[in-house]
Amino acid sequence: MIEKKMPSARSQASFLMDIILGEQRLLSEINLSSVMKNLSTSDRARSQRLLLNALRSLERADALLLPLLKKRPNLKIFNILRLATVEIMDNGDAHGIVNEYVSIVGMQKRLQNYKGLVNAVLRKVAACEQSTWNNMKVPQLPKWLRRMLLKSYESSIVEKIEKQHLERPPVDITLKNRALIKYFCNELKGTEIFKHSLRLKNAGQLSKLAGFNEGDWWVQDLSASIPVLLVEEIKGKSALDLCAAPGGKTMQMAAAGAHVTAVDISEIRSSKLKENLTRTSLEAKIVISDLFEIKNLFDVIILDAPCSATGTIRRHPDLPYAKSGVGLNKLFSMQYKMLEHAVSLMKPNSQLIYCTCSLLPQEGEHQVHKLLSNFRELRVDKYLPNDLVFLEEYRTHEGGLRLLPNHFAETGGTDGFYIAKLVKV
């Protein structure tokens, strides 16, 4: 008789990995509320942490496991072995880890015959020297993406990006009131980054941190916080945030005194935006619509366009396994159409910030170069506030800024991002 147990953080991590690798689905596409409904809040966080750590080190886990196996097992068993291997080699309690994963196998009728195999292989893994794991080569990006990047960056740069992807990223937060940065730096035991963000190494459960319920801050990667900081004299201006959800840039502009209209086509994502505005007591007009339906003119426009999201792999290591590079040309074309429409919404002397969380120049530099060729009334504005002048070294040939995951590696890196500020003259 099979012993029935409640799902655990490890069993749900295994279930999610089966979906991601078996069905090539993004974690964000999975209904986590349903999958993890029987887990506590802390176990939900732990389950995702185990999953993401395993995905970051999947290539290394396979390199360690395959010599210990006579043949590659079915995906469910292999994923259990992968998860356990990464957890063991990350200095986990090998005895407890092995026992629970063997138990997880035993709870599934179709997998029961593999209990002995899983037990034997994982005990061999536990006997491996830590140095064997530490000295393994850094996992490479998928071939389709690596090929594209090598056309734009030196191989040494691509290798640095891959190395940064192996590191668990810190949590960055943006403060509603920047004057409180010293206070929250001390309260949250964070590190001040560029005088406008706080970086938390071991954040834990965010909703339990000081200032969360009071709406004093929101989670926003360092790179994603920069576009709004390039806008000059935003207070009192009409501002449009296109593709706005979950609302980091909307909240930045609202906190700076702009009259913000936030547009997003997704009702679900817009509900998260509304929730964030309510928590932070900030105001913005939310419009659930295709951005091409927007016709009014604005002083400030932010377009964080839908993209390949290749700049966020360090936070979303599932992405390389769920995407294949198919359909990118269609995406590039849509981005340019969005940019053209954003230009049509600019008032005279207005500011347009175009940005993407992509590593691909086709989604950044190339789009702006094409736009400048077709709209002679536009020019790139290279303004940087005093506390961001050091970003000048990341200036690109057409005038934008190109940030890579390995930039600021000494403090934890950042998401890959492209930003260009355009003005109508």
Backbone hydrogen bonds, N-H to C=O, Kabsch-Sander energy under -0.5 kcal/mol:
donor,donor_aa,acceptor,acceptor_aa,energy
12,Q,8,S,-2.3
13,A,9,A,-1.7
14,S,10,R,-2.1
15,F,11,S,-2.0
16,L,12,Q,-2.5
17,M,13,A,-2.1
18,D,14,S,-1.9
19,I,15,F,-1.5
20,I,16,L,-2.6
21,L,17,M,-2.7
22,G,18,D,-2.0
23,E,19,I,-2.3
24,Q,20,I,-0.7
25,R,19,I,-0.7
29,E,26,L,-1.3
30,I,27,L,-1.5
32,L,30,I,-1.7
34,S,31,N,-0.6
35,V,31,N,-2.2
36,M,32,L,-2.7
37,K,34,S,-1.1
39,L,36,M,-2.0
44,R,40,S,-2.3
45,A,41,T,-1.9
46,R,42,S,-2.1
47,S,43,D,-2.7
48,Q,44,R,-2.1
49,R,45,A,-2.1
50,L,46,R,-2.6
51,L,47,S,-2.2
52,L,48,Q,-2.8
53,N,49,R,-2.3
54,A,50,L,-2.0
55,L,51,L,-2.3
56,R,52,L,-2.1
57,S,53,N,-1.4
58,L,55,L,-1.0
61,A,57,S,-2.6
62,D,58,L,-2.5
63,A,59,E,-1.8
64,L,60,R,-1.7
65,L,61,A,-2.5
66,L,62,D,-2.7
68,L,65,L,-2.0
69,L,66,L,-1.4
78,F,74,N,-2.7
79,N,75,L,-2.8
80,I,76,K,-1.7
81,L,77,I,-2.4
82,R,78,F,-2.4
83,L,79,N,-2.7
84,A,80,I,-2.3
85,T,81,L,-2.5
86,V,82,R,-2.5
87,E,83,L,-2.1
88,I,84,A,-2.7
89,M,85,T,-2.8
90,D,86,V,-1.1
91,N,88,I,-1.2
92,G,87,E,-1.3
92,G,88,I,-0.6
94,A,92,G,-1.2
97,I,93,D,-2.5
98,V,94,A,-2.8
99,N,95,H,-2.2
100,E,96,G,-2.1
101,Y,97,I,-2.3
102,V,98,V,-2.2
103,S,99,N,-2.0
104,I,100,E,-2.4
105,V,101,Y,-1.9
106,G,102,V,-2.0
107,M,103,S,-1.2
108,Q,105,V,-1.3
109,K,107,M,-0.6
111,L,108,Q,-1.9
112,Q,108,Q,-0.9
112,Q,109,K,-0.7
114,Y,111,L,-2.6
115,K,112,Q,-1.8
118,V,114,Y,-2.8
119,N,115,K,-2.4
120,A,116,G,-2.5
121,V,117,L,-2.8
122,L,118,V,-2.3
123,R,119,N,-1.6
124,K,120,A,-1.5
125,V,121,V,-2.2
126,A,122,L,-2.4
127,A,123,R,-0.9
128,C,125,V,-1.6
132,T,129,E,-0.9
133,W,129,E,-1.0
134,N,130,Q,-2.6
135,N,131,S,-2.0
136,M,133,W,-1.4
145,L,142,P,-0.6
146,R,142,P,-2.9
147,R,143,K,-2.6
148,M,144,W,-1.3
149,L,145,L,-2.5
150,L,146,R,-2.4
151,K,147,R,-0.7
151,K,148,M,-0.7
152,S,149,L,-1.5
153,Y,149,L,-2.8
157,I,154,E,-0.8
158,V,154,E,-1.9
159,E,155,S,-2.3
160,K,156,S,-1.5
161,I,157,I,-2.2
162,E,158,V,-2.3
163,K,159,E,-2.1
164,Q,160,K,-2.1
165,H,161,I,-1.9
166,L,162,E,-0.8
166,L,163,K,-0.8
167,E,164,Q,-1.3
171,V,200,L,-2.7
172,D,170,P,-0.5
173,I,198,L,-2.6
174,T,218,W,-2.8
175,L,196,H,-0.7
176,K,216,D,-2.7
177,N,216,D,-0.5
178,R,176,K,-0.6
180,L,177,N,-2.1
181,I,178,R,-1.6
184,F,180,L,-2.5
185,C,181,I,-1.9
186,N,182,K,-1.7
187,E,183,Y,-2.6
188,L,184,F,-2.7
190,G,185,C,-1.7
191,T,199,R,-2.1
193,I,197,S,-3.1
194,F,192,E,-0.5
196,H,193,I,-1.7
197,S,193,I,-1.9
198,L,173,I,-2.3
199,R,191,T,-2.6
200,L,171,V,-3.5
200,L,198,L,-0.5
201,K,199,R,-0.5
206,L,204,G,-0.7
208,K,205,Q,-1.6
209,L,206,L,-2.0
212,F,209,L,-1.9
215,G,212,F,-1.6
216,D,211,G,-2.7
217,W,211,G,-0.6
218,W,174,T,-1.8
220,Q,172,D,-2.3
225,S,221,D,-1.2
225,S,222,L,-0.7
226,I,222,L,-0.6
226,I,223,S,-1.2
229,L,225,S,-0.7
229,L,226,I,-0.8
230,L,226,I,-0.7
230,L,227,P,-1.3
231,V,228,V,-1.5
236,G,257,G,-2.7
237,K,234,I,-2.3
239,A,237,K,-0.5
239,A,259,H,-2.6
240,L,300,V,-2.7
241,D,261,T,-2.8
242,L,240,L,-0.7
242,L,302,I,-3.0
243,C,263,V,-1.0
244,A,241,D,-0.6
244,A,263,V,-2.5
247,G,244,A,-1.7
251,M,247,G,-2.7
252,Q,248,G,-1.9
253,M,249,K,-2.4
254,A,250,T,-2.5
255,A,251,M,-2.7
256,A,252,Q,-1.2
257,G,254,A,-1.5
258,A,253,M,-2.4
259,H,237,K,-3.1
260,V,258,A,-0.9
261,T,239,A,-2.7
262,A,260,V,-0.5
262,A,285,K,-3.3
263,V,241,D,-2.9
263,V,261,T,-0.6
264,D,287,V,-2.0
267,E,265,I,-0.5
270,S,266,S,-2.1
271,S,267,E,-1.6
272,K,268,I,-1.2
273,L,269,R,-1.7
274,K,270,S,-2.6
275,E,271,S,-2.1
276,N,272,K,-2.2
277,L,273,L,-2.3
278,T,274,K,-2.4
279,R,275,E,-2.3
280,T,276,N,-2.0
281,S,277,L,-0.7
281,S,278,T,-0.7
282,L,277,L,-1.9
285,K,260,V,-2.8
286,I,284,A,-0.6
287,V,262,A,-3.1
287,V,285,K,-0.5
288,I,286,I,-0.5
289,S,264,D,-1.1
289,S,287,V,-1.0
293,E,290,D,-2.2
294,I,291,L,-1.4
298,F,345,L,-2.6
299,D,238,S,-1.2
300,V,238,S,-2.1
301,I,351,Q,-2.5
302,I,240,L,-3.0
303,L,353,I,-3.0
304,D,242,L,-1.2
304,D,302,I,-0.5
305,A,303,L,-1.1
305,A,355,C,-1.4
311,G,357,C,-2.3
312,T,309,A,-2.0
313,I,310,T,-0.7
315,R,312,T,-1.3
316,H,312,T,-2.3
319,L,316,H,-2.1
321,Y,318,D,-1.0
322,A,318,D,-1.0
322,A,319,L,-1.0
323,K,319,L,-1.5
328,L,325,G,-1.1
331,L,327,G,-1.6
332,F,328,L,-2.9
333,S,329,N,-2.1
334,M,330,K,-2.0
335,Q,331,L,-2.4
336,Y,332,F,-1.9
337,K,333,S,-1.9
338,M,334,M,-2.3
339,L,335,Q,-2.3
340,E,336,Y,-2.6
341,H,337,K,-2.2
342,A,338,M,-2.5
343,V,339,L,-2.2
344,S,340,E,-1.5
345,L,341,H,-0.6
345,L,342,A,-1.1
346,M,343,V,-1.6
347,K,298,F,-2.0
349,N,424,K,-1.0
350,S,347,K,-1.7
351,Q,299,D,-2.6
352,L,422,L,-3.2
353,I,301,I,-3.2
354,Y,352,L,-0.6
354,Y,420,A,-2.8
355,C,303,L,-2.5
356,T,418,Y,-1.6
358,S,356,T,-0.8
363,E,360,L,-1.9
364,G,361,P,-1.3
366,H,361,P,-2.6
367,Q,361,P,-0.6
368,V,364,G,-2.1
369,H,365,E,-2.4
370,K,366,H,-2.2
371,L,367,Q,-2.2
372,L,368,V,-2.7
373,S,369,H,-1.5
374,N,370,K,-1.6
375,F,371,L,-2.0
376,R,374,N,-0.5
378,L,375,F,-1.9
379,R,423,V,-1.9
381,D,421,K,-2.7
382,K,380,V,-0.6
388,L,385,P,-2.4
389,V,386,N,-0.9
391,L,388,L,-2.1
392,E,389,V,-1.8
393,E,390,F,-1.3
394,Y,391,L,-2.4
395,R,392,E,-1.8
396,T,400,G,-2.4
399,G,396,T,-1.5
401,L,419,I,-3.1
402,R,394,Y,-2.4
403,L,401,L,-0.6
403,L,417,F,-3.0
407,H,404,L,-2.1
409,A,406,N,-1.2
411,T,408,F,-1.8
412,G,409,A,-1.3
413,G,408,F,-2.4
414,T,405,P,-1.2
416,G,311,G,-2.7
417,F,403,L,-2.3
418,Y,356,T,-2.4
419,I,401,L,-2.2
420,A,354,Y,-2.4
422,L,352,L,-3.6
422,L,420,A,-0.5
423,V,379,R,-2.5
424,K,350,S,-1.2
425,V,377,E,-3.2
425,V,423,V,-0.6
